[in-house]
Amino acid sequence: MAIKFEKWHGNGNDFVIVNSIESEIKINKSFIKKISNRNKGIGFDQLIHICLPSKDNHDFFLRFYNTDGSEAGMCLNGVRCASRYIWNNSFAPLRNISFLTKTKSILCLPKKDGGVSVNLDFPSNINQKNIFKKIKGKLKDEFFLSNIGNNHLCIKMKSIQKIDLNKIYISLKDIVKDQKINVSIYRENNGIIDIRTYENGVGETLSCGSAASCVASHFLSKNNKPIKIKSIGGELIFKKTKDGILMTGPTSFIYKGNINE
């Protein structure tokens, strides 16, 4: 059976999107691993599976799969791309869309320039003293742990361009992998924050919206000025709202096709 797909990216964080709106499809690890291969398959950072809602309090249910076949709780670059996919394919009118993910409820708003804004609650702290203590024993730099639908370790550094992020992840792997904690390094420079992220089950990506949201919230908790987060792939803008934060960023369609199960 051939499955229709579309490939999208948000700031270089790329996704293959499939849906169970038109007809039910089943996703398994062998299928994910086959098509995630950038040499022999399609290649992506994550596979997004858009499903019909199981309850009346949201429009669609989203599932996110990493290249190793594991499931992620949420992906904010992916949420934006899924929104545009739905609007472009007329699965919903060009209006606000509510999503339920494995860990979060999210509201997406269309922008005239093709971008998408996402309404978010403030991330919560990960209050696990044993994990904090273990990480502190490995790092000399300042860091914090945060959850915004998935877990993030955010490490503050003076410079991040020449840092071996893979080496940092490997040194922490025994602590973070089982807890599904992604690892980011960031630095602030004249009001702009640069960030790099290593995502569990994927590796270093060109952008990670949820990691950027955690770092932005860290700064927005101290002031009300909009925050610009720059990754290798592009920029995201964050603003403080009455109930949380608003993330705005681009989405880009790449191509579409069919692939056999």
N, C-alpha and C positions, 0 to 999 in steps of 0.2 A: 504494500500500500504506500502510495506517495503522499508525503506530508508537505503542505504548503508552508513556507517560512518567509520571513523578511529579516534582513540584517540592518541594525541601527547602531548608532553610537551617541553617547553623551560625553563630550570632551575626550574622545578617544577610548573611553570605556565601552567596549563593543558587545553587542548582544544578538543572538538569534532568537526571534520571537515566533512562537507557534500558538495556536488557539484551539480550545475546545468549545468555541461558540458556534461554529458552523457544523462541526461533527466531533464527537468524542475521540480523543487520541490518548494513548497511554505512553508515559515516559518511563524508561528504565535506564539503569546505569550504563549498560553496554551501548545503547543508542547515543547517550550523552557523550561518552568517551569517543565514540566513532566520529561524530560530527564536530567535536571540539578540537580535533587535531588540525592544526593550521597548515600542515603539509598534505594530509590525506583526506581531510574532511572540509568543513566550512571554516572553522576556527572562530572562537569567541572567548570573552571573559566569563560570561554567564548565559545560560539558556533561560528564557522567560516563557512560562506557560500561562496563558490567560484563560481563565475558566469562568463559567457562569456563577453567579452568586449562590451561596448556600442559604443565605438569609436575606431578608428584605431591607436591611439597614446599610447595604452598600451595593454598588453597581457591578463590580467584578471582583473575582478572587485571583490573586497573583501568586505564582510559585517561582522561585529562583533556584537554579541548579548551577553548581560550580563545574569546572572542567573535569574534576576527578569523580563527578557523579554525586557528590554530597549536596545537601540542600541548605541554602542560606535562608535566614529569616526574612531578610529584606535587602533591597538595593535601591538607593534613591536616584542614581543616574538611570537605572533600569525602569523605575516607576515613571520617570518623565518620558522615556522612549515608548513605554507601553501606552501611555496616554495618547501620544501622537499617532501611534499605530492604530489605536481604536478610532480616533477621530478621522484619520485619513481613509480608513476602510468602512466608514459610516456604520460602525457597530454602536455608536452613540452620537448624539448631536454635539456640536462644538460648544460645549458648556462645561461647567465643573463636573469632574468625575470623582466618585468615592471608591477607594480600593480597600480591600482587606488583604493583608499578607499573613504569613504564618505568625507574625509577632506584632503587627501594627495595623491600625486603621489610618488611612491617609487620604487627603483631599488634594486634587490637582486642578490647576486653573490654566486655561490656554492663554498664551501671549500672542499679540499680533505679529511679532517678528519670527514666529515659529518655535520660540522657546516655551517653557512650561514653568509655572510657579507651583511650589508644593508647601502646603500648610503643615507644620510639624509641631508636636509637643516638644518641650525642652527635654534633652536626654536625661536619663537618670544615672546616678553614680553606681558603680559596681562595688558594693560594700562587702567584699570578701577579704578579710584581713590576711588570711593565709596566702592567697594569691598575690596580694599587694606586697607582702613581706618577701615572697620568693622573687618577685620581679625586682624589688628594691635591692636585693642581694646581687643581682646581675647588672644593674644599671647605675651609672654615676650621675646621669642627667635627670632633670626634673621631669615628671610624667604624671598623667592621671588616667583613670579607667572610667569608661563611659559606655552606656547602652542606649541606642536609638532604634531598637528593633534588631540589631546585632551588636556584638561587643567590640570595643575598640580600646587599644592601648595607644595613647598619644604622647610622644616623647618630644620635649622641647630641646632644640639644639641651636647653636650659634650659626651653623651652616649645614645645609643638607645635600647640596649638589654632588659632592664627591664621596659621600658616605656610602658604604657598602650595606644597603638595606637588607639584602639577602643574608649577609653574615649576622646582622642583628637578629633577624627572624630565627635563624638556625640556633643561635645562642639561647633563645627564649622558647624554642619549639616545644620542649617537654612541658612547659608551663601553659602556653597559650593555645596549642592545637586542640587538646581535649575540651577546652572551654570555648572553642570557636571564637577566639579573640584575634581580630585583625591588628596589625602593627603599623603605626604611622609615625613619621618624624616630621616636625614642622619648625618654622622659624618666623618671627615677625620682623618686618623691615619697613619703617615709615608708614605704618597703617595697613600694609599689605602682608598677607600671610601665605608663605610658600609651604607646600605639603607634598609628601610622597607616602604611598601606602602599599603594604604587602598584604594581600587578601588571602585568608586561609582557603586552601583548595584550588587556588588560582595562581598566585605569585604576585609580583609587583604589577600593578595596573597603571595606565596613564592618568586615571582619575578615579576617585572613590567618593561619591556624594555623601554617604553616611559618615565617613571619617571626617570629611570637610565640615559636616554639620556639627559633629561633636566638638571640633576645634573652634568653630565659629561661636557656638553656644558658650564655650568657656570664656571667650572675650566679651560676648554680648551680655553676660551676667554682670559685667563690670561697668559697661556703658551702653548707651542707646544708639551709637553711631553704626550705620551699615558697615558690614565687614566683607571684604573681597578676599576670597581664597583662590590661590593660583596653584594648579597642579601642572604636571608636564603636558597634559592634554588640553588645558584651557582654564577658564575662570568660572566661578560660581559667586553669586551675590547673596548675602544673608541680611535680613532685617528682623529686628525685634518686633513682635506683635503683642497684643493684649494677653493672649493665651500661650504664646510660644514663639516660634520663629518662622519666617517665610524664606524659602530657598528658591532662587530663580536661576535657570541655566538653559543651555541650548540642547537641541536634539537634531540629529541628522540621519536621514534615510540613506542607506548604501545601495542595496539591491534586494531582489526577491527571487524565489525559485521554488523548486520541489526537490525533496530528498526521500529516498526509500528508507523504510524502517530497518 
